[in-house]
Amino acid sequence: MDQCMESTGNAEGPLSALPWMPVNIDGSKFLTKAWFGDTEYELLLFDQNIVWEDKMNKNSIERRAQVLNKRLRAPVQAIVAHLHSVAWPCLTRQSNEQNTALQFSLEQQEGQLTVRLRSELGDVPFYWEFHCTPATIKVVSRELICPLLSMTQVLQRQVGELTALLLKKNAEIQDYKENGAVLSRGRLQTEPFEEETYRRSFNQWLPEILQDSLEFDPELKEMYVSICAARNAQKRKRSDEYSHASVDSFVLGQDKISCVQPGLRSASPGSNKNDKSQHVEDTKNAKSRETVRGAAGAVAVPPVVPHADRRIMHIKKKKAAGLFQ
């Protein structure tokens, strides 16, 4: 289980790379996930009703160790390494009866599940408590619901493909029989596969199959890990595509806010050239008016209205429409 000691660099967390393991703690059955790093650990316990979680970092482990072991003076790395060596094997087996030096006890109160551990660290009694609280919806969805839904889809597809293959085998065997083929050993003969009959008989087996639902065979565990890895890869791919799209869509200068007066046209790529030509034209008109004013004396010359204002002045005011006009 070297994978349990990998770093927490995975965006989805280290637990996503681990399968659920059935364990027996103080007579109670759980599905567990446990990961121990250098100075931190994560633990999930599922009792078919609640997903319990205990997640500790370096500072939290140091404080809890001082409370539970007042005479112990050990670095956090040594404490986590000891927890990994004694707790990890028990959290990955059906029972912890093989290790007589290790004692597990369970206590459940309202809103908290406490798993107590007693062992020895350097010939000194070592006590530890996993204070588990209900996991968040995000953790339950990531570690349990979404992978199981994906597994359901994969298994359903496998059933469909195997059903189609069996129906083809029926046709193949029937063709052999019609052409005179005979089995050399009669015990190998089977009835033709009928999908509807198989489904009805399988539904009758469900109560027996569900007697112990906290069981995952190796193939399902491998499928769970593969699905989690594929989901994480898809999320990273979508995240990379989103980040690249955001960078490509950014154009320098578009982040500036332009204020446009109501009724005026917004700026366009060629508007700067039009504005310059309009400014030159207005300057020429002003000079011609000064020339006329100097030659003819005080001559009333109408003021020049800018291009945009000129368009506004041409707008005619509509007459009010009503009962009395």
N, C-alpha and C positions, 0 to 999 in steps of 0.2 A: 504494500500500500504506500509506495513512495509518492504517489500523486497527492497524498494528503498533506505533504509538506511543501507544496509549491507555494509561490508567493501569491498575494492577493491582487495581482495586476489585472486579472480578468475583470472586465467591466460588470459582468453578471455575478461576480463573487465566486469564491472557490468551491462552494457547495454544489454549484450547478454541474461540476464535473464528476460528482460522486453519486452513486446509486443509493436508493433507500435500502436499509438493512433491517431485517426483523430481529429484535432482541427481546430478552426477558429480564426485566429489572424488578427485583423484589416481588416476583410473582405476577407482574403486569406486563402485557405484551405491547410493544411499541414498534413503529417504524422509525429508524433514526438515521440522521446524517450528522457526521462529526468531522470537523477539520481543525487541525492544530498547526499553527505557524510557529514562528520563533518567539514572539512576544504577544500573541493573541490567539483566540480560538472562537469557533462558532459551533453551536449545537442545536439541532432540530429534533424534536420528538413528536410523533404523531400517534395518538391513541384512538383513532377513528372518529373522534369528536372535535378535538382541538389540535392545532399545530403549535407546540410550545417551542420557544426560542430562548437561548442564552448566548449572547454575543459580548465578548469582553476584549478590551484592549490592554495595553501595558499598564496604564495607571490604575484601571479598575482591578486588574489581577493583583497588583501590588497591595492595594487597600484591602481587598478581601482576604488575601493571604495573611496580612498582619492581624486582622480581626479573628480569624479562625486558628491561627498558629502564632501565638504571642511570643513564643521562645524561638521561633524559626527565623533565621537570617540567611536568606538565599536570594540570588538574583531572579528576576522574572523569567529569564531564559531557562534556568534550571527548573523552575516550578512548572512551566509549560511543557518542558521536555519530560518531566516526571508524569504529568497528567496524560501526555501522549502515550507513554510507555505502559501505564497501568489501566487507563480508561479506554484507550482506543481498541484493544483486543476485546474487551467486554462489550463495547458498543458495536461490534461487528460480528458477534456470535449470538446464538439462540439463548445461551445461558452463561452465567459467570461462576458456575460452581467449581470449575477446574482450578481457579486461583483462590486458595483458602486464605491467603494473606490479605486479600482485597475484600472489602465489605461495601456493598451498595444497599442503601435504604431509600425509600420513597415516601414523600409526604405531600399531599395535595391539599391546599387551602383555597379559599375563594380568590380566583384571579392569579394564582401562582402555583407552580409545581416545583418542588425542591427535591433534587437528587443528591443525597449525601454520600460521600466517598471517604473511606478510611483506609489508609495504607501506611507505608513507612518510607521515609526519605532520608537516606543516610543513617539508618538505625534509630531514627527519631520518628515518633508517630506524626503522620501528616493527615490533616483533615481538609476536606474541600466540599463545597456545596455549589451545585449548578442551580442557580435561581432562574427558572424558566417562566416566562410570561407569554401570553398569547401573541403569536407572530402577527405582523401586519398583513393586510390583504395583499399588498404587493409581493411580499415574501411567499405567501401561500400560493398565489397565482403563478409566480415564477418557478417555484420548486415542486409544486404538486399539480395544480389544475391544468395549466397549459401543456406541460409535458404529457400528462395522461390523456388529454384530449388529442394531442398529436399521435400518441401511441394507438388510440382508438381508430383514428383515420388510417394509420398504416396497417393495423391488423385487419380492418375491414377490407382494405384493398387486397391484402394477401388472401383473405378468404374468397373474394370474388375471382381472383386469378386462379386459385386452386380449384374452385368450383367449375370454372370454364375448362380447366385442364382435365378434370375427372369426366366431364361430359364428353370431351373429345376421346378420352380413353374408352368410354362406353361404346362410342361409334366404331372405334378401331377394333375392339374385341368382338363386337357383333359382326363386323366384316370378316374377321378370321373364322368365326364359327360358321358363317354362311358359305365359306369356301372350304369347309371340311376340316378345319383345325381342331384338335382335341388336346386337352390338358393331359400331360403325362402323370401328374399327381392330382388326384381329386381334391385333396385338402386345400389346394391353392385356389379353388374356385370361389368366387365371391358374387354377391348379388349386384346387379346394376345400380349405380349411384343415382339416387333421386334426391334432389335438393330439398324439396318440401318435407319429405319424410325425415331427412337428417336433421332439419331445423326443429321439428316437433320433438324428436327423441333427445336432442341436445338440451332443449328447454326443460325437459324432465330431469336432467342431471344437475341443473343449476343449484338446487338446495344443497346437494352433496359437495359441489365445487366451492360454494361460498361458506362452508363451515369454518374455514380458516382463511379469511381474506387478506391477512397480513403476511402473505407469502409471495415472493417473487423468485421465479426460477432464473438461472444464469442468463438465459436468452432474453428474458424481459429486462433484466438489469442492464445487459449490454445495449438493448434497444433504447432504454431510457437515457443512458449516457450519450449514445449517438444522436438522439433527437435533441437533447440539450445542447450538444456541441453544434449541431446544424442550426438551431435557433439562434445561438449566440453569433455564429458566423453571418447569418442573414441580417441580424441587427447591426453588426459592425459594418456590413456592406452598405446597408441603407443609410447609416450614419455618415459613412465616407461619401456616398453619392450626394447626400444633402449638403455636406460641407463644401464639396467641389462645385455644386450648382450655385450655392450662395456666393462663392468667390467669383465664379464666372459671370454671374448676373450683375455684379457690382461694377459700375462705370464711374470713373473719377469725375466729380463735379455734379453728379446727380443727387448727392446728399444735401445740397444747398437748397434752402427754401426760397422760392421767388414769390413775392407779393404782387398780385395783379389787381388793379382796380376793377370793380364790377363794370361790365359793359365793354371793357377793352380787350383787345386780342392778346392771347398769350404769345410769348416769344417763340419764334421758330428759328431753325438754323440760318435762314437768310434774312432774319429780321434786323440783324446788326447792320448789314449793308444798306437796307432800306432806310434805317434810322439815320445813318451818316449822310445819305443823299438828301433826305428830307431836311436835315440840319443845314447842309450847304445851300439848299434852295431857299430856306427861311432867311439865311444870312444875306443872300443876294436880294431878296425882297425888301429886307430892312434897309440895305444900302440904297436901293432905288427910291424908297420913300424919303430917306434923308435928302437925296438929291432933289426930288420934287419939292420938298418942303423948303430947301434953300433957294430954289429958283423962283417959286411962285409965292413965297412968303408963307403966311399961316394958312395952309391948305388942310382941310379936314381929311385925313386919310384913315380909313377904318383899320382897326388893329388886326394883326395877323393872328389867326387862330391856329394852334398846333393841329397836326393831322388828325390825332385821335379826338381832340376836343371839337374839331370842325365836324366830325361825324356825329358827335353827340348833339350838336346844336341843330342839325338837320332833322332830328327826331321831332315829329309833330305831336303835340299833346292831344290825346284823344278826349272827345267830349264825354261828359258823364251821361250815362244812359240810365233812365229810371222812369218812374210813372209821370213825373213832371219835367218836361223838357222846355 
